[in-house]
């Protein structure tokens, strides 16, 4: 079973409003229409509305007129409660229309088609994209039919329909999890929890509650993979009905779980799975936990240990997540642009003994103060973006050598020069800040870093 078969009309007769026609919304509207739904679309951007009209979709202002729909598919980035609900979300609330994400519709369509395909959901503050991609890599390497998407890569309603032996591997953000109603994950992975998106969820308790929804509706026949390396995640164990598989990246040795000990990932009762020095795309303790979680999910789906080990070793990694861009004159340049908060940057800094660090952008609450224990690893920091002065004050208070470069264009050659002068063998872009002040997203920031490093490599090559 693949694609959207003409006979598959699980939403025939249902009226579905689609608000937000970006990466996920437009393909969702097209798929829902193909599946028989009566769809009405809107986006606040004229160009997005034009794209929908060009695709043959009906476009109308959902905030005007009667709101008579069975469901509202609301783009994850558009708030429906905090910090302020979008007018269309308000209309849905007034009409008591459920606000859902696209995974909810995929799940309904798959079950309506009579498929028993399994759903594997992955969430956490950090590491969920890597773990999603890695789990998918392990499953495909073992010969299983698997589709990956959600918050990572293809939108859920862009994925192929799978038969009984198939697996959907879905990265689930907190924004998506607060908008599921019937989805049941056969395997649910919760990696870690640290403060993030508090404006959207109100406070840490609200954020944790959204993340914990990944375990909702699980039964004892399902598997819950839970990170044990932070207290908020561990606290979720009490509410889990599924079979619990604890995982750790710091040698916690949880009973019945999978953990890292030094460079090795081990499974309770079976011993080592792999020495992660054989998996260059998975450096650091955080990636050891990611590897443990992906293995736990793969084992729950019948993947043999040998196949999982081979998959870990062959995993190519993801762009912008400790991506090894180039080695120039003995200096390794690492693109970790996805590190948009201090907790994520901490994971990268902890992976290297000594770095020249490029950081800055639009900082989150608390800035980089929480990274102080890792500052001894920073030989010099080159700071960019709006909050470079604030980051500089924090570094100065801890005696860390630093310079406000302002832009990546200035920071990359300055970092290269500092590294070549013997400061450190690694130049690490791990900004600990969002990118919106200078870029259209962390991916654009990472692409620019990669281009600058590659240009530097070409210059060095000609000089040699």
Secondary structure by P-SEA (a helix, b strand, c coil): cccccccccccccbbbbbcccccccaaaaaaaaaaccbbbbbbccaaaaaaaaaacccccccccccccccccccccccccccccccaaaaaaaaacbbbbcaaaaaaaaaaaacccbbbbbbbcccaaaaaaaaaaaaaaaacccccccccccccccccccccccbbbbccccaaaaaccccccccbbbbcccccccccccccaaaaaaaaacccccccccbbbbbbcccaaaaaaccccccbbbbbbccccccccbbbbccccccccccccccccccccccccaaaaaaaaaaaaaaaaacccaaaaaaaaaaccccccccccccccccbbbbbccccccaaaaaaaaaaccccccccccccccccccccccccccccbbbbbccaaaaaaaaaaaabbbbbccccaaaaaaaaaaaaaaccccccccccccccccccccaaaaaaaaaaaaaaaaaaaaaac
